[in-house]
Amino acid sequence: MMNVHNLDPKAGYFCSMMDSIHSPEHIIITAGLSFKNIQEAFCGRFPFLKLEFFLPGTVEGQKPEPVSPDRKLKSFLNTEEPFTLELNEKMTVAELQGVLAEKLSAEPQVYRKAGSVWVEILLTDHWTLGLQNEEGRHLSSSL
């Protein structure tokens, strides 16, 4: 059985999630969607992970400038065609960031919760999203 949530179809936000814990969540990405919509869907699937986006072209050594979550994807899409983003427990952090970087002209970064702070995932970006989320759950409950 599939639960379908259609929030403001004019804005282009469509999200579906299968009932099985192993089934992926899909988001159809269109120009009317905001970064916040992607972040909320991601956090809903992986509550101990956070997805942020940064403006491209930051000079090395300089702090990257975050994209406002309320900004629409319209000016950041590298394609005019909608695409499906699959949020799957078996996908690695590097794979997710690669897909988003290819489709959007914004740099994605995933963070893992560790107690009350969010830690940027760098050295373990080859871990799956499911494993990262479980590690965040463990770190947050043991601190």
N, C-alpha and C positions, 0 to 999 in steps of 0.2 A: 504494500500500500504506500502511496506517495502523498506526503503533505505538501501542498503548494501554497506559497504566500506570494501574492501579487500586490506590491506596494507601489501605487502611483505609476501605472503603466505608461503614462505620458512622459514620465521622467526616465523611463527605460530601465527600471529596477525590477528584476525578476529573480526570485531565489527559490530553489526547490531542494528539499532534503529527504532522502530516503529514511525509512524507519530503522533499518538495520544500522547498527553502530559501525559496521565496516563499509557501508555504502558512502559514496562521496556526496558532497554538497556541490551544487553547481550554481554559478552566478553568471547570468548573461550580461556582459559588459557593453554598455552603449554610452553615447556622448552625454546623455542626460543624467547619468549616474554621478554621484559625488564620491570623493575619496572616503568619506565617512561611511557610505553604504558598504563599501568593500571592507573597511575596518570592522564594522559591526558584524557582518556576516562571518568574517574570519574569527573574531573574538567569540562569537556564538558557537563556533565549531571547536575552537581551541582556546578555552578561557584562561590558560596560563601562558599564552603567547600574545604578542601585540605586533601589529603591522603598521609601520610608518612609511611615509613617502617624503623624499627630499628633492629639491630643485637640482637639475643636472648642472654640471660644469663648475662645481665647487673647487676652488684652488686647494691643492694638497696642503694639509696643515691647518686649513681654515675650517671652522665648524660649518657643517652643511646647513643650509636653510630649509626648514621643514615646509612642506606644502600644507596649506590650511585644509583641514578635513572637509570644510564646507565648499571647497572649490569643485566645480564640475570637471569631469574628465575630458570634455569637449576639446579643450586646447592642448591636452596631453596625449591624446590618442594618436598612434602612429598609423592607424588604419581607419577607414570610414566604415568598415564592416563590423558589426557586433561580433564579439567572440565569447566563448564559454570558458570561465575560469573554474577549474575543478579543485576543490579543497579536500584533499584526500590524505588520510593518516599515513599512507605509505610514501607520499611525495616528500622529498628532502627539502630542507630550507633553501638550498642552492637552486634546486629545480624551480621552486615557486618564485624566487627572486629573479631567476633567468627568464621565466615566462612573462612576468610582469615588466621587466626591463625591456624585453623585446617589443611588447605591445604598447607600452606607455613611455613618454619622454619625461619620466620621473623615476628617481632611484628608490626602489623598495628596500626596506630593512626590517628584519624580524627580530624581536626582543623576547626574552624569556623572563618570567617572573621569578624572583629569588627573594622570598620574604616580602618586604614592602618596596623593593626596588625592581626596575626593569633593566636587564643586562643584555647588551647587544650580542647577538649570536655571530661569532666570527670563526672560531676554531672548530666548532662542531656543526658547521652548516651542511655537512654530509649526513647528519642524523635526520631521520624522518620527522615530520611534523608531529606525529603521534608520540614518538619517543621524547621529543623536545617538550611537548605538553605534559607528559608524565613526569619528566625531570623537574619541570616548573612546579607541578603539584607537590612533588616530594620536597623540593627545596623550600616551598612556601609553608608546608605543614611542619617542617622540622626546625625552622628558625624561630 
